[in-house]
Amino acid sequence: MREYLLCLLAAAAVAYLLTNPVRSLALRLGVMAPVRDRDVHDKPIPRLGGLAMVGGLLAGLLLASKLPMMRAVFDGSNSAIALLSGVAIIVLLGIVDDKWGLDAPTKLAGQVLAAGVMAFQGIAVIWLPIGGTFVLDPVTSVLFTVIIVLVSINAINFVDGLDGLAAGIVAVAAGAFFAYSYLLSVELGFERATLATLVSALLVGMCLGFLPNNLFPARIFMGDTGSMTLGLLLAASTITLSGQVDPSAVAGGTLLPTLLPILLPVAVLAVPLVDLLLAVIRRTRAGRNPFAPDKQHLHHRLLEMGHSQRRAVFVMYAWTGLLAGAAVAVAFVPPIWAGIGFLVGLAILVTLVRRPAGQAPASVHQLGTGTRG
Protein backbone atom coordinates (compact mmCIF):
# COMPACT_ATOMS: atom_id res chain seq x y z
CA MET A 1 0.00 0.00 0.00
CA ARG A 2 2.81 2.44 0.87
CA GLU A 3 4.35 2.03 -2.58
CA TYR A 4 1.04 2.86 -4.26
CA LEU A 5 0.58 5.94 -2.09
CA LEU A 6 4.11 7.08 -2.88
CA CYS A 7 3.47 6.74 -6.61
CA LEU A 8 0.14 8.54 -6.24
CA LEU A 9 1.82 11.46 -4.46
CA ALA A 10 4.55 11.61 -7.10
CA ALA A 11 1.98 11.75 -9.89
CA ALA A 12 0.03 14.46 -8.06
CA ALA A 13 3.13 16.57 -7.37
CA VAL A 14 4.44 16.40 -10.93
CA ALA A 15 1.02 17.11 -12.44
CA TYR A 16 0.65 20.13 -10.15
CA LEU A 17 4.13 21.48 -10.86
CA LEU A 18 3.74 21.05 -14.63
CA THR A 19 0.37 22.76 -14.86
CA ASN A 20 1.66 26.34 -14.90
CA PRO A 21 4.43 25.64 -17.49
CA VAL A 22 1.87 23.85 -19.66
CA ARG A 23 -0.51 26.80 -19.28
CA SER A 24 2.24 29.18 -20.40
CA LEU A 25 2.99 26.92 -23.38
CA ALA A 26 -0.68 26.86 -24.39
CA LEU A 27 -0.82 30.67 -24.20
CA ARG A 28 2.30 31.04 -26.37
CA LEU A 29 1.01 28.55 -28.94
CA GLY A 30 -2.50 29.97 -28.92
CA VAL A 31 -4.09 26.69 -27.86
CA MET A 32 -7.20 28.24 -26.36
CA ALA A 33 -10.78 27.12 -25.77
CA PRO A 34 -12.90 29.79 -27.48
CA VAL A 35 -16.28 30.88 -26.17
CA ARG A 36 -18.91 28.90 -28.08
CA ASP A 37 -22.67 28.79 -27.81
CA ARG A 38 -22.67 25.37 -26.14
CA ASP A 39 -20.00 26.28 -23.57
CA VAL A 40 -20.49 27.88 -20.17
CA HIS A 41 -17.22 29.78 -19.94
CA ASP A 42 -17.27 33.47 -20.88
CA LYS A 43 -13.64 34.04 -21.90
CA PRO A 44 -10.98 32.01 -23.77
CA ILE A 45 -9.12 29.58 -21.49
CA PRO A 46 -5.84 27.75 -22.26
CA ARG A 47 -6.13 24.07 -23.13
CA LEU A 48 -3.51 21.28 -23.12
CA GLY A 49 -3.79 20.70 -19.36
CA GLY A 50 -3.78 17.01 -20.14
CA LEU A 51 -0.04 17.25 -20.79
CA ALA A 52 0.56 18.05 -17.12
CA MET A 53 -1.43 14.96 -16.11
CA VAL A 54 0.50 12.81 -18.58
CA GLY A 55 3.69 14.09 -16.96
CA GLY A 56 2.32 12.91 -13.62
CA LEU A 57 1.56 9.50 -15.12
CA LEU A 58 5.10 9.11 -16.49
CA ALA A 59 6.64 10.21 -13.18
CA GLY A 60 4.52 7.71 -11.26
CA LEU A 61 5.38 4.86 -13.62
CA LEU A 62 9.08 5.73 -13.49
CA LEU A 63 9.06 5.76 -9.70
CA ALA A 64 7.12 2.49 -9.57
CA SER A 65 9.68 0.82 -11.84
CA LYS A 66 12.40 1.63 -9.27
CA LEU A 67 10.53 0.33 -6.23
CA PRO A 68 11.37 -3.29 -5.31
CA MET A 69 7.78 -4.14 -4.36
CA MET A 70 6.42 -2.81 -7.67
CA ARG A 71 8.81 -4.51 -10.07
CA ALA A 72 6.35 -7.34 -10.65
CA VAL A 73 4.26 -4.89 -12.68
CA PHE A 74 7.09 -4.48 -15.18
CA ASP A 75 9.04 -7.75 -15.05
CA GLY A 76 8.11 -10.37 -17.62
CA SER A 77 5.18 -8.38 -18.99
CA ASN A 78 4.62 -6.14 -21.99
CA SER A 79 1.60 -4.44 -20.42
CA ALA A 80 3.36 -1.22 -19.41
CA ILE A 81 4.74 -0.76 -22.95
CA ALA A 82 1.30 -1.50 -24.39
CA LEU A 83 -0.24 1.09 -22.08
CA LEU A 84 2.30 3.77 -22.97
CA SER A 85 1.88 3.05 -26.67
CA GLY A 86 -1.84 3.70 -26.46
CA VAL A 87 -1.28 6.81 -24.33
CA ALA A 88 1.25 8.20 -26.82
CA ILE A 89 -1.20 7.91 -29.70
CA ILE A 90 -4.11 9.40 -27.78
CA VAL A 91 -1.98 12.30 -26.50
CA LEU A 92 -0.79 13.18 -30.01
CA LEU A 93 -4.38 13.00 -31.21
CA GLY A 94 -5.51 15.24 -28.36
CA ILE A 95 -2.80 17.84 -28.98
CA VAL A 96 -3.77 18.13 -32.64
CA ASP A 97 -7.45 18.37 -31.75
CA ASP A 98 -6.86 20.97 -29.03
CA LYS A 99 -4.82 23.14 -31.40
CA TRP A 100 -6.60 22.79 -34.75
CA GLY A 101 -9.78 20.81 -34.10
CA LEU A 102 -10.57 17.46 -35.69
CA ASP A 103 -13.81 16.15 -37.10
CA ALA A 104 -15.55 13.29 -35.32
CA PRO A 105 -14.57 10.51 -37.82
CA THR A 106 -10.88 11.43 -37.60
CA LYS A 107 -10.94 11.47 -33.81
CA LEU A 108 -12.78 8.14 -33.76
CA ALA A 109 -10.18 6.61 -36.08
CA GLY A 110 -7.38 7.79 -33.79
CA GLN A 111 -9.13 6.37 -30.75
CA VAL A 112 -9.59 3.03 -32.51
CA LEU A 113 -5.88 3.02 -33.40
CA ALA A 114 -4.84 3.67 -29.80
CA ALA A 115 -7.17 0.96 -28.49
CA GLY A 116 -6.05 -1.49 -31.17
CA VAL A 117 -2.36 -0.93 -30.45
CA MET A 118 -2.95 -1.69 -26.78
CA ALA A 119 -5.05 -4.74 -27.56
CA PHE A 120 -2.54 -6.28 -29.97
CA GLN A 121 0.20 -5.85 -27.35
CA GLY A 122 -1.70 -7.65 -24.62
CA ILE A 123 -4.08 -5.22 -22.90
CA ALA A 124 -7.23 -6.92 -24.11
CA VAL A 125 -10.47 -8.47 -22.87
CA ILE A 126 -9.87 -12.22 -22.78
CA TRP A 127 -13.09 -13.57 -21.28
CA LEU A 128 -16.75 -12.76 -20.74
CA PRO A 129 -19.13 -14.14 -18.08
CA ILE A 130 -21.32 -15.95 -20.60
CA GLY A 131 -22.38 -19.47 -19.65
CA GLY A 132 -19.77 -19.51 -16.92
CA THR A 133 -16.54 -18.23 -18.45
CA PHE A 134 -16.39 -17.70 -22.21
CA VAL A 135 -12.84 -17.25 -23.49
CA LEU A 136 -12.68 -14.96 -26.51
CA ASP A 137 -10.79 -15.66 -29.71
CA PRO A 138 -8.11 -13.09 -30.66
CA VAL A 139 -10.23 -11.14 -33.14
CA THR A 140 -13.23 -10.89 -30.82
CA SER A 141 -10.93 -9.98 -27.95
CA VAL A 142 -9.51 -7.01 -29.88
CA LEU A 143 -13.00 -5.97 -30.98
CA PHE A 144 -14.39 -5.94 -27.43
CA THR A 145 -11.31 -4.10 -26.20
CA VAL A 146 -11.71 -1.37 -28.81
CA ILE A 147 -15.39 -0.95 -27.94
CA ILE A 148 -14.68 -0.64 -24.20
CA VAL A 149 -11.92 1.91 -24.79
CA LEU A 150 -14.07 3.97 -27.16
CA VAL A 151 -16.99 4.06 -24.71
CA SER A 152 -14.74 5.04 -21.81
CA ILE A 153 -12.92 7.77 -23.76
CA ASN A 154 -16.08 9.37 -25.06
CA ALA A 155 -17.91 9.09 -21.74
CA ILE A 156 -15.20 11.14 -20.04
CA ASN A 157 -15.03 13.53 -22.98
CA PHE A 158 -18.80 14.13 -22.88
CA VAL A 159 -18.85 14.82 -19.12
CA ASP A 160 -16.00 17.34 -19.35
CA GLY A 161 -18.23 20.40 -19.23
CA LEU A 162 -17.66 22.30 -15.97
CA ASP A 163 -14.56 23.43 -14.12
CA GLY A 164 -13.05 20.43 -12.36
CA LEU A 165 -15.87 18.07 -13.31
CA ALA A 166 -14.10 15.44 -15.41
CA ALA A 167 -10.93 15.40 -13.31
CA GLY A 168 -12.91 15.06 -10.07
CA ILE A 169 -15.20 12.32 -11.39
CA VAL A 170 -12.22 10.34 -12.67
CA ALA A 171 -10.41 10.78 -9.34
CA VAL A 172 -13.44 9.41 -7.47
CA ALA A 173 -13.98 6.58 -9.95
CA ALA A 174 -10.31 5.62 -10.01
CA GLY A 175 -10.18 5.72 -6.21
CA ALA A 176 -13.04 3.25 -6.01
CA PHE A 177 -11.45 1.01 -8.62
CA PHE A 178 -8.13 1.17 -6.76
CA ALA A 179 -9.88 0.07 -3.56
CA TYR A 180 -11.56 -2.85 -5.32
CA SER A 181 -8.43 -3.99 -7.13
CA TYR A 182 -6.21 -3.79 -4.04
CA LEU A 183 -8.73 -5.39 -1.68
CA LEU A 184 -9.36 -8.16 -4.21
CA SER A 185 -5.65 -8.97 -4.25
CA VAL A 186 -5.56 -9.03 -0.43
CA GLU A 187 -8.76 -11.08 -0.10
CA LEU A 188 -7.77 -13.73 -2.63
CA GLY A 189 -4.04 -13.75 -2.05
CA PHE A 190 -3.18 -12.44 -5.54
CA GLU A 191 -0.02 -10.54 -6.37
CA ARG A 192 -0.58 -7.09 -4.87
CA ALA A 193 1.61 -5.26 -7.36
CA THR A 194 -0.58 -5.13 -10.47
CA LEU A 195 -0.82 -2.74 -13.39
CA ALA A 196 -4.56 -2.24 -12.83
CA THR A 197 -4.04 -1.12 -9.23
CA LEU A 198 -1.05 1.06 -10.12
CA VAL A 199 -2.82 2.82 -13.00
CA SER A 200 -5.83 3.48 -10.76
CA ALA A 201 -3.60 5.02 -8.09
CA LEU A 202 -1.79 7.16 -10.66
CA LEU A 203 -5.10 8.34 -12.09
CA VAL A 204 -6.12 9.59 -8.66
CA GLY A 205 -2.80 11.39 -8.29
CA MET A 206 -2.87 12.93 -11.77
CA CYS A 207 -6.34 14.32 -11.25
CA LEU A 208 -5.71 15.63 -7.74
CA GLY A 209 -2.56 17.40 -8.92
CA PHE A 210 -4.43 19.05 -11.79
CA LEU A 211 -7.59 20.03 -9.91
CA PRO A 212 -6.23 23.07 -8.00
CA ASN A 213 -5.84 24.92 -11.31
CA ASN A 214 -8.96 23.44 -12.89
CA LEU A 215 -11.61 24.03 -10.22
CA PHE A 216 -13.93 27.00 -10.68
CA PRO A 217 -12.77 29.50 -11.80
CA ALA A 218 -10.45 27.38 -13.95
CA ARG A 219 -7.08 28.73 -15.09
CA ILE A 220 -6.59 25.90 -17.56
CA PHE A 221 -8.68 23.18 -19.23
CA MET A 222 -7.48 19.61 -19.73
CA GLY A 223 -8.76 19.66 -23.33
CA ASP A 224 -9.20 16.49 -25.33
CA THR A 225 -5.54 15.73 -24.58
CA GLY A 226 -6.60 15.18 -20.99
CA SER A 227 -10.12 13.81 -21.25
CA MET A 228 -9.22 11.17 -23.85
CA THR A 229 -6.14 10.12 -21.87
CA LEU A 230 -8.17 9.71 -18.69
CA GLY A 231 -10.77 7.64 -20.52
CA LEU A 232 -8.09 5.43 -22.06
CA LEU A 233 -6.39 4.84 -18.70
CA LEU A 234 -9.65 3.98 -16.96
CA ALA A 235 -10.45 1.46 -19.67
CA ALA A 236 -6.93 0.00 -19.53
CA SER A 237 -7.08 -0.51 -15.76
CA THR A 238 -10.45 -2.21 -16.10
CA ILE A 239 -9.28 -4.51 -18.87
CA THR A 240 -6.03 -5.50 -17.17
CA LEU A 241 -7.83 -6.31 -13.91
CA SER A 242 -10.43 -8.52 -15.59
CA GLY A 243 -7.64 -10.21 -17.55
CA GLN A 244 -5.66 -11.22 -14.48
CA VAL A 245 -8.59 -12.35 -12.30
CA ASP A 246 -9.54 -16.00 -12.37
CA PRO A 247 -13.37 -15.83 -12.65
CA SER A 248 -13.85 -18.95 -10.55
CA ALA A 249 -11.83 -17.39 -7.74
CA VAL A 250 -14.29 -14.57 -7.19
CA ALA A 251 -17.40 -16.69 -7.15
CA GLY A 252 -17.66 -17.54 -3.51
CA GLY A 253 -17.08 -16.37 0.03
CA THR A 254 -17.45 -12.67 0.57
CA LEU A 255 -17.25 -11.77 -3.13
CA LEU A 256 -19.91 -11.60 -5.78
CA PRO A 257 -19.99 -13.97 -8.73
CA THR A 258 -17.92 -13.59 -11.86
CA LEU A 259 -20.02 -10.69 -13.15
CA LEU A 260 -18.53 -8.25 -10.67
CA PRO A 261 -15.20 -7.55 -12.42
CA ILE A 262 -17.24 -6.63 -15.50
CA LEU A 263 -20.05 -4.73 -13.74
CA LEU A 264 -17.87 -2.75 -11.33
CA PRO A 265 -16.40 -0.47 -14.05
CA VAL A 266 -19.95 0.26 -15.22
CA ALA A 267 -20.91 1.34 -11.70
CA VAL A 268 -17.70 3.35 -11.28
CA LEU A 269 -18.34 5.22 -14.54
CA ALA A 270 -22.13 5.27 -14.22
CA VAL A 271 -22.49 9.08 -14.27
CA PRO A 272 -20.46 9.74 -17.45
CA LEU A 273 -21.88 6.61 -19.10
CA VAL A 274 -25.46 7.72 -18.42
CA ASP A 275 -24.63 11.18 -19.75
CA LEU A 276 -23.13 9.63 -22.89
CA LEU A 277 -26.11 7.32 -23.44
CA LEU A 278 -28.66 10.09 -22.97
CA ALA A 279 -26.75 12.36 -25.34
CA VAL A 280 -26.62 9.72 -28.07
CA ILE A 281 -30.34 8.92 -27.69
CA ARG A 282 -31.31 12.60 -27.56
CA ARG A 283 -29.34 13.56 -30.64
CA THR A 284 -30.28 10.47 -32.65
CA ARG A 285 -34.00 11.02 -31.99
CA ALA A 286 -33.58 14.60 -33.16
CA GLY A 287 -32.00 13.37 -36.40
CA ARG A 288 -28.59 14.79 -35.48
CA ASN A 289 -25.09 13.35 -35.36
CA PRO A 290 -24.66 11.53 -32.00
CA PHE A 291 -21.41 13.45 -31.51
CA ALA A 292 -22.92 16.85 -32.35
CA PRO A 293 -22.61 19.11 -29.27
CA ASP A 294 -25.55 20.51 -27.33
CA LYS A 295 -26.38 22.11 -23.98
CA GLN A 296 -28.49 19.34 -22.46
CA HIS A 297 -25.90 17.34 -20.54
CA LEU A 298 -26.50 16.46 -16.91
CA HIS A 299 -24.34 19.31 -15.68
CA HIS A 300 -26.27 21.79 -17.87
CA ARG A 301 -29.50 20.59 -16.29
CA LEU A 302 -28.11 21.11 -12.79
CA LEU A 303 -27.10 24.65 -13.70
CA GLU A 304 -30.55 25.36 -15.11
CA MET A 305 -32.08 24.17 -11.84
CA GLY A 306 -30.26 26.99 -10.07
CA HIS A 307 -27.14 25.23 -8.79
CA SER A 308 -23.86 27.13 -8.89
CA GLN A 309 -20.99 25.60 -10.81
CA ARG A 310 -19.24 24.46 -7.65
CA ARG A 311 -22.42 22.91 -6.25
CA ALA A 312 -23.28 21.20 -9.55
CA VAL A 313 -19.79 19.70 -9.71
CA PHE A 314 -20.02 18.56 -6.09
CA VAL A 315 -23.38 16.88 -6.77
CA MET A 316 -21.91 14.93 -9.69
CA TYR A 317 -18.88 13.95 -7.60
CA ALA A 318 -21.27 12.71 -4.93
CA TRP A 319 -23.32 10.66 -7.39
CA THR A 320 -20.16 9.05 -8.73
CA GLY A 321 -18.90 8.32 -5.22
CA LEU A 322 -22.22 6.82 -4.13
CA LEU A 323 -22.50 4.42 -7.06
CA ALA A 324 -18.83 3.47 -7.11
CA GLY A 325 -18.65 3.09 -3.33
CA ALA A 326 -21.77 0.91 -3.27
CA ALA A 327 -20.32 -1.38 -5.93
CA VAL A 328 -17.08 -1.82 -4.02
CA ALA A 329 -18.91 -2.30 -0.72
CA VAL A 330 -21.13 -5.03 -2.13
CA ALA A 331 -18.02 -6.98 -3.04
CA PHE A 332 -16.57 -7.04 0.45
CA VAL A 333 -19.29 -6.47 3.07
CA PRO A 334 -22.67 -8.11 3.67
CA PRO A 335 -25.19 -6.86 1.09
CA ILE A 336 -27.57 -5.63 3.80
CA TRP A 337 -25.03 -3.13 5.09
CA ALA A 338 -24.06 -2.06 1.59
CA GLY A 339 -27.74 -1.55 0.81
CA ILE A 340 -28.35 0.53 3.94
CA GLY A 341 -25.36 2.71 3.18
CA PHE A 342 -26.54 3.20 -0.39
CA LEU A 343 -30.05 4.22 0.67
CA VAL A 344 -28.73 6.73 3.21
CA GLY A 345 -26.42 8.21 0.58
CA LEU A 346 -29.23 8.28 -1.95
CA ALA A 347 -31.50 10.18 0.43
CA ILE A 348 -28.79 12.79 1.01
CA LEU A 349 -28.14 13.16 -2.72
CA VAL A 350 -31.80 13.56 -3.59
CA THR A 351 -31.85 16.49 -1.17
CA LEU A 352 -28.73 17.96 -2.76
CA VAL A 353 -30.10 17.74 -6.30
CA ARG A 354 -33.23 19.72 -5.44
CA ARG A 355 -33.18 23.35 -6.53
CA PRO A 356 -31.38 25.47 -3.91
CA ALA A 357 -33.72 27.55 -1.77
CA GLY A 358 -34.31 30.99 -3.20
CA GLN A 359 -32.64 30.14 -6.50
CA ALA A 360 -34.49 30.48 -9.79
CA PRO A 361 -33.59 28.51 -12.92
CA ALA A 362 -30.76 30.24 -14.76
CA SER A 363 -29.26 30.22 -18.20
CA VAL A 364 -25.91 28.48 -18.29
CA HIS A 365 -24.46 31.63 -19.87
CA GLN A 366 -25.08 33.49 -16.61
CA LEU A 367 -23.00 31.13 -14.53
CA GLY A 368 -19.33 31.75 -15.29
CA THR A 369 -16.75 29.48 -16.86
CA GLY A 370 -16.65 25.80 -17.69
CA THR A 371 -14.10 23.33 -18.99
CA ARG A 372 -15.63 21.92 -22.14
CA GLY A 373 -13.19 22.23 -24.97
N, C-alpha and C positions, 0 to 999 in steps of 0.2 A: 504493500500500500504506500509506503514512504517514497518508493521510487516513482510511482505514478504521480503522487502529489508534487514531487520535485520537478518532474517533466511538465506538469500542468502549470506550475509557477513560472518555469522558464518560458513556456509558450506565451503566457500572459504578459510577462515582463518585456519580452522582445516585441510582441505585437503592440504593446503600449508605446515603447520607445521608438518604434518605426512609424507610428501613425503620423506624427508631425512632419518628418522628412517626406513621407509619401504624399501628404497633403501639399507640401511645398512643390513637389514634383508635378502633381496634378495641376496646380495653379500655373506653373511655368509652361506646361505642355497644353494648357487649355482644355484639360479633360474635365469638363463641368457638366453637371446635371441641370439642363435648362428648366425654366418654369413652363410646364405644359398644362393643358386643360385638365388632364386626369390626375395631376399631382397635387399635393397639399403643401408644398413648400412655396414660398413667395419670393425667393431670390436664388440665383445660381449657386450651387454647392459643389465643391470638388468631389470627384469620384476616385476610383482606384484604391479605396481603403482596403479592399481585399488583399492587396499586396502586403500590407502590414500583417494581416492574419496569416498569410502564407509564410512570411518570415518567421512567425511564431511556431508554425507547424514544423518548419525545417529545423529550427533551434531545438524543439522538443524531441524530434526524431534523432538528431545528432547526439543530444545528451543521453537519450535512452540507449543508443548504440554503444556508449562508453560505460554504462552501468552494468556490473556483473550480473545482477538479478534479471536484467532485461535483455540479455544477449540472446535468449531463446527466441525472441521475436524475429531476430535477424539471421541467426545461424541455421543453415540448411533449408532456407525458405526463400522463394523469390517474391513473396507477397509485398515486402516493402518497396522493391523496385517496381512492381506492378502498380502499386498505389501511387508512387511518385510519377510514373509515366502518365497515368490518367490525370493527375493534378496538373502536370506541365501542359498538357493539351488544353485542359479546361481554363487554365490561367491565361494562356496565349489567346484563346478565343474570347475570354472576358475582356482582356485589355483592348483588343481590336474593337469589340462591341462598345465598350465604354468610350473610346475615342471617336470612332467613326459611325457606329451604329450598324447592326447587321439585320437582315430580314430574318423572319422566323425559320424558313427552310434551311438557311445557312447555319443558323445557330443550332438547329436540331441535328443537322449533319455532323457538326463538331461535337455535340454531346454524344451522339452515337459512336463516333470515332473514339472518344475518351473512354466510354464504357466498354467498347469492344476491345481496346488495347488492354485494359485491366482484365477483362474476362479471359482473353487468350493467354495471359501470363499467369493465370491461376486464381484471381479473385472472381469467383463465379459461383452461382447457385448450383449445388450438386444434387440436391434432393428436395422433394416436396412431400408433405404429409398426406398422400393420396393412397388409400388402401393400405395403411401402415406407413411404410417408407418407400417412396418411388424414386429411384435413382435416375437422374436425367442423362440422356446421351449428350455428347459434346455440343452438337448444334443447338439443341433445345436449351442446354445450360447457358450458352452464350446469349441466346435470345431472351431468356428470362432475366438474365443479369442486365442486359441493355434496357429492358423495360423498367426494372426496378430503379436503375440509376436515373433514367429519364424522368420518371415520376417524382423521385426525390429532389432532383435538381429543380424542376419546374415548380414543385410545391413550395420550396424555399424562395424561389424567385418571385412567385406570385404574392407571397405574404410579406415581401420586403416593401412596405408602403408607409411606414411611420418611423420616426427617429428611434433607433434602438430595437425595433420590433423583431426583425429577422435574427439579429445577433442574440437577443435575449431568449427567443424561443428555441434557437438551436442550442444555446447553453443549457437551458432547462432539459430539453430532450436528450442531449448528449449526457448530461449528468445522470438522468434516469437510466440510460442505456449502460453507462459505466457501472452503476450500482448493480444492475442485473448481471452484467457480464462477469464482474468481479465476484459477486456473491455466488454465482453459478459455479465458478471455478472452485471456490472454497467449499461449497456444499457437496460437490461431486468429486472433489479431489483432483480436478484437472490442473494442468499447468497454469499457474497464475499470471505468467508473463505472456500475454497474447496480443496480437495486433489489434483485434477488435477493442479490447479494453484500453490499450494505449491510445488509439485514435480517438476514442470517446473522451478520454481525459484531456488530450491535446485540443480537441474541439472546445471543451469547456474553457480551457486556458486562453485560446485564441480569441474567443468571443468576449470573455471578461476583460482581456487586455484592450480590446477595441472599443468596448462600450463607453468608457468615460468620454470619448470624443464623438460618440455617435448618438448618445441620448439627447433628448430634446433640451435646448436647441442644438442640433447636430452641426459640427464643424466639418465633417467629412462623411460621405456615403461610401458603403462598401462596393457599390456598383455590381454589375454582373460578374466581375472578377471575383468578388466575395461571395455573392449569393450562390453562384453555380459551384464554386469550390466547396462551400459548406454542404450543399446538397449531395455532391459527389462523395464527400468524406462520410456523411451519415449513411449513405447507401453502402459504401465500402465496409464500414464497421459492422453493419447488419449482415452483409453477405459473408464476411469472414467468420463471424460468430456462428452463423447457422452451418457453415461448412465444417467447422471443427467440432461441433457438438454431435455426439452419438444420440440420435433420436430416442433409442430405447433407454438411454440413461436418464432421460428427464421425464419418464413416464410414470414414476411412482413416488412414494414418500411424500415429501412436502412440496413437490413441484407439480405443475400442471402437465398434461400430456404433451405429445410432440408438437402440437399446434403452437405452443407458446413462443418458441424462437421465431416463428413466422409472424404471429399476431402482435407480439410486443412492439416491433417497429411501427406497425400501423397505429397502435395506441400512442406511442411516443410522438409520432408526427400527425396525430389526428387533426389538430387545428389547421396546419397548412394544407393537409390533404383534403379536408372538407372544403376549405376555401378554393382550392384548385378544382375540385369536382363541381362545386356550385358555379364557378366561373365558366367552365366548359359547357355545362348544361345551359346556363343562362345565355351565353353567346350563341350556341348552336341553335337554340330555340328561336333566337332573334334573327337567324340566318346570317350570322357573322362568323368570321374566323375565330376559332376557339382561343387563339392567342392574341386577338385584338384587345387592346386595353380598354378598361372602363373604370367607373368610380362607384362600383357596387360591391367591393370586397368587404369582408367582415369588419375590418378596421374602419372603412368608410361609414359603415352602418353605425358603429359605436360613436363615431364623431357626430353623425347626424342626430343621434339620440341626446346629444348634449354633453358627452364626456370630453374632457380635455385630452390632448395628445398623451400626456403622461398617464392619465387614468386609463385610457383606452389600451395603451401598451401593457399596463399592469394587469388589466383584466385578461388580456390574451396570454400573458405569462402564466397567470393563475389557472386558466383553463388547461394550458399545456401541462403544467405541473400536476394538476388534479388527475388528468387522464393517464399521464405517464407514471405518476406515483402509484395510482391504483393498480396498474398493470404489473408493476414490479412487486407491489405488496402481495397481490394474489399469488405470485409465484413462491413466496417464502413465508407467509403467515396464514393462519386459518382464514378461509374465505369470509366467515362471518365478521371478523374484525376488519378485514379489507373493505367489506361492504359498508360497515358502519362508518368507517373513515371517509369513504367515498360520498356517502349521503350527507354527512356533516359538511364536507367541502363543497358539495353541490349546492346545499342550502345557502352557504356563505356567498358563493359565486352568483347565484340567482339574484341575491340582494345587490351585489356589486354591479351587475349588468343593467339593473333598472336605471332609468334616467335620473341623474343627480337632482336633488331637491332644488327648486328654483331655477333650473336650467331649461331653456327652451331649445328645440332642435335647431341646429346651426348648419350653415353651408360649410363644407370642408375648406373652402377658400378663406374662411374667416378664422382659421385655427392654426396658423403658423406654418412651420416647415415639416416636411416629411422626407423619407429616405428613398422613395421609389426612383429608380434611375438605373 
